[in-house]
Amino acid sequence: MDSCWLVGGDFNCIAQSVEKIGGRSPNLAKMNLFFDDITQVVLFDIGFNGTEFTWKRGEICERLDRILVNDLWCQYFLYTFVTHLSLVGSDHIPLLISITASELYNSPPPFRYLNMWSDHPSILNTVAEAWHTTLRLDLWSKLVYLPVKVSKALKAWGCSCFAKVFKAVDVAEKEDLELKNFCLVDGGEDNLLLDAQEKLLIVIDRQEKLLMQKASIKHLKDGDRNTTFYHACIKYRRQCNTIHTIQNSEGTYRFNNASIALDAVTHF
């Protein structure tokens, strides 16, 4: 899909067994097929606020209605959320889709340790240098100060060594292709080509580890190793991690970022 898609309505099927209570056990084959179809077309369930089920008949309750979006929708309409309204005049509850403009902040991103750093030979020296050059402080002050200092050192070191992971792959691929053509035409040295191929595998492995960590994926099938899949998962994770609304201690819902931030600070 090369455009923004939002698909919603009554799918007459559940995607997980927890989406039904009462009656007979869910049809696992039908449920798994529906879940696999959603995954195959790279659509994501953006979740909801409100009651857990969207359909009720007698003692049976199921979540048959849902809203699905693709990765481009998550990118351009990050602040999209769904509310399950009250059940009135039908056995299906209405779904309210709310789309609000995103508010941008210039706050610096938090420190995150990247798994691809572990394979670099100089990381231990960077940590040791930051650790041993600490000022003479008492034990409790060190417990507070050391993690901050090490994280700053690692952040600066990571920017210098891994600043352009994706560009490094393109450069290594170009170098590998040029050496292959050179060896075929002029009979160049195979050692240079082997070194270039080894370098290419290293930078590809770094890129893959970075994308896997951002997408929170631990195990992959061979067919899933492509950047389109990774980036779709990353955008969906960003959508899930975004706080759209909160309910404060007085039971009032807050929807805009300023009110949410104020209530959070006041509460704690």
C-alpha positions in Angstrom: 0.0 0.0 0.0 1.5 3.3 -1.0 -1.2 5.5 0.5 -2.9 6.0 4.0 -5.5 3.3 4.7 -8.0 3.0 7.6 -10.2 -0.1 7.5 -13.0 -0.5 10.1 -16.3 -2.1 10.8 -17.9 -5.4 11.7 -15.5 -8.2 10.7 -17.7 -10.8 12.3 -14.6 -12.5 13.7 -12.3 -12.2 16.7 -8.5 -12.1 16.4 -7.7 -13.5 19.9 -9.5 -15.8 22.3 -9.7 -13.1 25.0 -12.0 -11.1 22.7 -14.9 -13.4 23.6 -16.7 -14.4 26.7 -19.7 -16.8 27.1 -21.1 -19.4 24.7 -19.0 -22.0 23.0 -15.2 -21.8 22.7 -14.0 -19.7 19.7 -13.2 -21.4 16.4 -9.4 -21.4 16.6 -8.9 -22.1 12.9 -11.1 -19.1 11.9 -9.6 -16.9 14.5 -6.0 -17.7 13.5 -6.8 -17.2 9.8 -8.2 -13.8 10.5 -5.2 -12.8 12.6 -2.8 -14.1 9.9 -4.7 -12.1 7.2 -4.3 -8.9 9.2 -0.6 -9.5 9.6 -0.1 -10.5 5.9 -1.4 -7.2 4.6 0.6 -5.3 7.2 -2.4 -3.7 9.0 -2.4 -2.8 12.7 -5.1 -2.7 15.3 -4.8 0.7 17.0 -6.7 -0.3 20.1 -9.6 1.5 21.8 -10.9 3.3 24.9 -14.1 2.1 26.6 -15.8 -1.2 27.0 -13.9 -4.3 26.0 -16.5 -5.9 23.6 -18.4 -4.4 20.7 -21.2 -7.0 20.3 -23.5 -8.6 22.8 -26.3 -11.2 22.6 -27.6 -12.7 25.8 -24.6 -13.9 27.8 -22.2 -13.8 24.8 -19.9 -10.8 24.3 -17.4 -10.5 21.5 -15.2 -7.8 19.9 -16.3 -8.1 16.3 -15.8 -4.5 15.4 -12.4 -2.9 15.1 -10.3 -0.3 13.3 -7.2 -1.3 11.3 -4.6 1.1 9.8 -1.5 0.7 7.7 2.0 2.1 8.5 1.5 5.2 6.5 -1.6 6.1 8.5 0.4 5.7 11.7 3.1 8.0 10.2 0.8 10.8 9.1 -2.0 10.5 11.7 -0.2 9.4 14.8 -2.9 10.8 17.2 -5.7 8.6 16.0 -7.7 6.7 18.7 -10.9 4.8 18.9 -13.6 5.0 21.5 -16.3 2.3 22.1 -19.5 4.2 22.8 -22.6 3.0 24.6 -24.7 0.1 23.4 -28.0 1.7 22.2 -30.6 0.4 19.7 -28.4 -2.4 18.3 -26.4 -5.4 19.4 -23.3 -3.7 18.0 -21.8 -0.6 19.8 -20.8 2.4 17.6 -17.1 3.2 17.3 -15.9 6.8 17.4 -12.7 7.6 15.5 -10.9 10.7 16.8 -8.0 12.3 14.8 -6.1 15.2 16.4 -3.2 17.2 15.2 0.1 16.1 16.6 2.0 18.6 18.8 5.7 18.7 18.3 8.2 19.2 21.1 11.9 19.9 20.9 12.9 17.9 24.0 16.0 15.8 23.6 15.4 12.0 23.1 16.1 9.8 26.1 19.2 7.6 26.2 18.7 4.1 24.8 21.4 1.4 24.7 21.5 0.0 21.1 22.2 -3.8 20.9 24.5 -3.3 17.8 27.0 -1.5 20.1 27.9 -4.7 21.9 29.8 -6.1 18.9 32.1 -3.1 18.6 35.6 -3.7 20.1 36.0 -0.3 21.7 32.7 -0.2 23.8 34.2 -1.7 26.9 37.1 0.8 26.9 34.5 3.7 26.5 32.6 2.4 29.5 35.7 1.8 31.6 37.1 5.3 30.8 33.8 7.0 31.9 33.6 4.8 35.0 37.2 5.4 36.2 37.4 9.1 35.6 34.6 9.8 38.1 35.1 12.4 40.7 35.8 11.4 44.3 32.2 11.0 45.6 30.6 9.0 48.3 29.0 5.7 47.4 25.4 6.9 47.1 26.4 9.9 44.9 28.3 7.5 42.6 25.2 5.3 42.2 23.4 8.4 40.9 26.2 10.0 39.0 27.9 7.0 37.3 24.9 5.9 35.1 24.4 9.5 33.9 28.1 9.9 33.0 28.3 6.5 31.3 25.2 7.1 29.3 26.5 10.5 28.1 29.8 8.9 27.1 28.1 6.0 25.2 25.7 8.4 23.5 28.7 10.5 22.2 30.6 7.4 21.3 27.6 5.9 19.5 27.1 9.0 17.4 30.7 9.0 16.3 30.9 5.3 15.4 27.3 4.5 14.3 25.9 7.9 13.1 25.1 6.8 9.6 24.1 3.1 9.8 21.8 3.1 6.7 24.3 5.1 4.6 27.1 2.8 5.6 25.1 -0.1 4.0 24.7 1.8 0.8 28.4 2.7 0.7 29.5 -0.9 1.4 27.2 -2.3 -1.3 28.5 0.2 -3.8 32.1 -0.7 -2.9 31.4 -4.4 -3.1 29.8 -4.0 -6.6 32.7 -2.0 -7.9 35.2 -4.6 -6.7 33.2 -7.4 -8.3 33.2 -5.6 -11.6 36.9 -4.8 -11.3 37.7 -8.5 -10.5 35.7 -9.7 -13.5 37.1 -7.3 -16.0 40.7 -6.8 -14.9 41.3 -9.8 -12.7 41.7 -7.9 -9.5 42.8 -9.4 -6.2 40.2 -11.6 -4.5 41.4 -10.6 -1.0 40.1 -7.0 -1.5 36.7 -8.4 -2.6 36.5 -10.7 0.4 37.3 -7.8 2.7 34.6 -5.7 1.1 32.0 -8.5 1.4 32.9 -9.0 5.1 32.5 -5.3 5.7 29.1 -5.4 4.0 27.9 -8.2 6.1 29.0 -6.4 9.3 27.1 -3.2 8.4 24.0 -5.1 7.3 24.0 -7.0 10.6 24.2 -3.6 12.5 21.3 -2.2 10.5 19.3 -5.3 11.1 19.9 -5.2 14.9 19.0 -1.6 15.1 15.7 -2.1 13.2 14.9 -5.2 15.2 15.4 -3.3 18.5 13.3 -0.4 17.3 10.5 -2.7 16.2 10.7 -4.8 19.4 11.1 -8.0 17.3 13.1 -10.9 18.8 12.5 -13.8 16.4 12.1 -13.5 12.7 11.3 -15.8 9.8 13.5 -15.5 6.7 10.7 -13.8 4.7 10.4 -11.0 7.3 14.0 -9.7 6.9 13.2 -6.6 4.9 13.2 -3.0 6.0 9.6 -2.3 4.9 8.4 -4.8 7.5 10.6 -3.4 10.2 9.6 0.2 9.5 5.9 -0.7 9.6 6.4 -2.3 13.0 8.3 0.7 14.3 5.5 3.1 13.3 2.9 0.8 14.9 5.0 0.7 18.1 5.2 4.5 18.1 1.4 4.6 17.8 1.0 2.2 20.7 3.5 4.1 22.9 1.8 7.4 22.3 -0.4 8.6 25.2 -3.6 9.9 23.6 -5.7 10.4 26.8 -5.6 9.8 30.5 -8.2 9.7 33.3 -7.2 11.7 36.4 -8.0 11.0 40.0 -11.3 13.0 39.8 -12.5 10.8 36.9 -12.0 13.5 34.2 -10.5 12.5 30.9 -7.7 14.7 29.5 -7.0 14.7 25.7 -4.5 17.4 24.8 -0.8 17.1 25.7 -0.7 20.2 27.9 -3.5 18.9 30.2 -2.1 15.4 30.3 1.4 16.8 31.3 -0.1 19.1 34.0 -2.2 16.3 35.5 0.7 13.9 35.6 3.0 16.4 37.3 0.2 17.3 39.8 -0.5 13.7 40.6 3.1 12.8 41.4 
